[in-house]
Amino acid sequence: MRRTRAATACAALLAACAVPLTVAPSAQAAGSAGVAGSAGGAGSTGSATRAAEAAVPSVQAAEIPGFHVAGGRLLDANNQDFVMRGVNHAHTWYPDRTDQALADIKAKGANSVRVVLSTGDQWTKNDTADVAHVVDECKQNRLICVLEAHDTTGYGEAGAATSLSKAVDYWLSVKDAVVGQEKYVLVNIGNEPYGNTNYTAWTADTKAAIGRLRTAGFDHTLMVDAPNWGQDWSFTMRDNAAEVMAADPDRNILFDIHMYGVYDTPAEVSDYLGRYVSAQLAIVVGEFGDMHSDGNPDEDAIMATARSLDLGYLGWSWSGNGGGVEYLDLVQNFDANSPSAWGRRLFDGADGIKATAKEAGVFGDGGGGEEPEEPGEPGTGACAVAYRLHDWGTGFNAEVTVRNTSAKAMEGWQLGFAFRGEERITSIWNAKAAQDGKQVRVTPESWTRTIPAGGSVSFGLSASTTGGTAAPASFQLDGAACATD
């Protein structure tokens, strides 16, 4: 079965992204193919055979400095399985929203975020310093950071889109921000690098892009998007994925499918994803929504299938959509306390982020990725917290001091606690806070990032309340319980 979509919808929606404060998801389809039924369809046998061969890593996992793919699974630097549960954030259009957005995304339970960057070909370039800041914020919030170059969206059909080759030029220009961050960063070479025109060039162009990045010293897991506005209705990525994997000397490729109107039945979802699993090729659903202009994606099937196959997904998108697809905002106006119906479904629903997300193992030691700490060092309870209240009935200020009682400085800490009543933070200074219900997570500003050995940092907050307040019962620093002063 084949359904035809209106190609003009693709161009119109992409054009909306070029206007500041008008951000729309790039995934569009002008056609789709139903593939319900056996995973042994035309062309699948040879592809699966090649995939099984390609899935064998060419180097030992210990030689790989960060994320890597083995046996069709994405593994972190500790060789632990990592399943993405996160969202997309349009950093390139809303850079001033990013710091708070990442804190809020983490507070909602996500373990990863896909960050929209610009090469400078369509929008303002995100330079090395900006990318380094994004990476640092992701690490502070204990989120695995997928960085994607968005300007390739719909290349060959969208007039302003740029090529994968130009995307590689961009990655080389910001190399200093990402090389050395392989434990925390995946490089998504180019978003939806072909529309519905000339998409057969996807295989050769993708292989060439991977080769240039490896030659330049990029050892990251490289995430590659499908053509056809990310939805691969032509099965170009599906049927050539093994060839692309085999062409990578590191065998470290994560394939990325975007599921919108093409994937509107459980059979289509499970068949597409199941073929990669059977072929031992790693895949993630890098974008999807609960509705779209090109059709009605089956988000329930996408989430349930991802859970059953233990595959990752990243919902589109945190906030800021425009051009008629504002319904894809997970929260309204970047306010974490104003989730949309789509946001409630993704975060709180069946097979959702809160129920299924697990933090990356590289953050299990307090975020640094080093060897486990000895008793008495940071991250194992070597901390004390003082919480001083100034309550005036309908609100209060709190002065909070976090003391490091170990003999080693702490970097990039996070403090967790729970309010006892209906307190709501209205402002904070010398730190950043994300609140989800009663749960609060505080991360430092750049000037409070380091807690010296035997020293302390302090921050303050203001909050509203109904019915009074009291100090939280307990505090956790990087997941370990602290004493109270």
Order of alpha helices (4+ residues) and beta strands (2+ residues): beta-alpha-beta-alpha-beta-beta-beta-alpha-beta-alpha-beta-alpha-alpha-beta-alpha-beta-alpha-beta-alpha-beta-alpha-beta-alpha-alpha-beta-beta-beta-beta-beta-beta-beta-beta-beta-beta-beta-beta
